[in-house]
Structure formats: C-alpha cells, structure tokens
C-alpha cells in the first residue's frame, strides 16, 4: 500500500488503441483514493512430486502486475466536489446521483466498443505513478441511502490488470538499446568516459562522443548540460 500525500488529482484515461496509451477519454473522480495497492506475481513450474524426491520449483515467467484502489462517490451535494458535479449534471438535465456517477465510470471502463469489440484500456496517472491495463473487476459498496431508498454514497473497489502491447514493449526496449540516439543530462560526478561505459560498454568512445557534441574540453562537463549519444555504429 502507498501513502500518497499531496499528489494532485488522480486521472484516468480510457483509450482504444493499445499502441497509443493516454490518447482517449480523460476522467477524474471527485475524490482521490486514500491509497492504492500494486500486486506483483511470478509463475513457477512445480514439477512432479515423487515418493523419494522433493518438488523441484522452476521459474517460468513474470506475471502481470495488478492495481487495486477504491473510488468514493457522493450524491448528497454536501462537499464542494460533489456540488460541482451536481451543477454540471443539472446543466444537461440530469440529476447527480451515485448511480449516475458509477454508471459513467463503468461505461468508460467496461463498455464494449463497436469496432474493437472489447472494453477500453485504462491509463491511471497519479503524481509520478503511471499504470496501464484493463479492468478485471469492480465491486460497489453502497454506504448511505435517502428515505426513498436511493443510494447517496458508495465505494467502488476497482482492480486493473496490467496490459502493455507487444509493439509498445518493443519501443520501450529499443529506447534502452545502444543502437539508437539518446540525449543525456549531465549530473554531478558524471564524466564522459563513465557515460560512454554506461551507454556503449566502451569508455574509449569518449573521444568520438566529444566530437559529436563539439566539446572543447571533455574533462569539464557542466552539470545540467545535454549530451547526444548517437548510434554506436555511427561512432566506428
């Protein structure tokens, strides 16, 4: 679990193209969750147990992460956030109810889209935390009711399983490849040979990198300066 402190508003983005996360429909609930949980898993082959031997555990693969959090919905109008939502709903002829708020979220997260024939992907952004996946479960707990029986407050317990497309994973891996150009911001204590060792596994390439960046004195790197590290083949 995470103690998040002041991270601003949590933001959800519902998108259709797995290769273009974050390009879709934005949504921010009236209230931030008080915490969230990220679960990690690994898969092992337990093998076959015999009478004379122990079970041999063999690592198979790393499983996808899952994110769980609880969203709070209020239809009483008692808080500034719910009051603003109520005014927005009234402006288009709707009544701000808990059911309306929950239905809005679930339609975005679970509605089957026409062309894709599947629910949207979800990107969760909260401070520096970013998570992409699909909703696997949503349980609603109603907490308060009007005299008519209409729910006034509710909690939605949400589980999102991590999902990253193969194309996107390939792009991420390529960004870590020495065959692509990179730019690096110099930090305190960095030297050009050290950076070449980190990027190319060859500190002797510092001369070539200095030429590319037109450095007059490679021994005096200034903190905060940006250096270009071209594809390693271009340095041969």
Secondary structure, 3 states (H helix, E strand, C coil): CCCCCCCCCCEEEEECCCCCCCCCEEECCCCCCCCEEEECCEEEECCCCCCCCCCCCEEEEECCCEEEEEEEEECCCCCHHHHHHHHHHHHCCCCCCHHHHHHHHHHHHHCCCCCCCCCCEEEEEECCEEEEEEEEEEEEEEEEECCCCCEEEEEEEEEEEECCCHHHHHHHHHHCCCCCCEEEECCCCCCHHHHHHHHHCCHHHHHHHHHHCCCCCCCCCCCCCEEEECCHHHHC
